[in-house]
Amino acid sequence: MIGTQCFVDAAWNAGTRGGGFGCIFKDMNNSTFHHHSSNRSFVGSAFAAEALAAKAALQVAVTLGTRMLAVWSDSKPLVLAISLNAKVVEAQGTLFDISQLCNNFVSIFSLMFQGYSTLKLIL
């Protein structure tokens, strides 16, 4: 049983170095029950933007009291970095924050869509 699903995505503008982040939360019936979006100046890279989006989604999930969460992302590099506990300099602080936020859940999965494999983060 997955519980709540969260779909995250980010956009990054290399010219302005700005990033936009969003997430949509769906229940077990696939009904949207919450969404969140934000933006930020001075985002270093597309990877950093995706990491910030995932962090924001986890923060919202904690606020909502979610205990079981499936996070869907189209960023294969991000999911691999998180699942392998990789040290990626451009987003190391954000990746650490993500790992700490994951401690708030009974179970959490990170899943890829658009043809990528499913990767399990923490059980």
Protein Blocks (a to p, Z undefined) as FASTA:
>chain_A
ZZjaddddddddfklopacdddddddfkopafbdcddddehifbfklmmmmmmmmmmmmm
mmnopabdcdddfbfklmmmmmnopacfklmmmmmmmmmmmmmpfbdcdddeehiacddf
bZZ
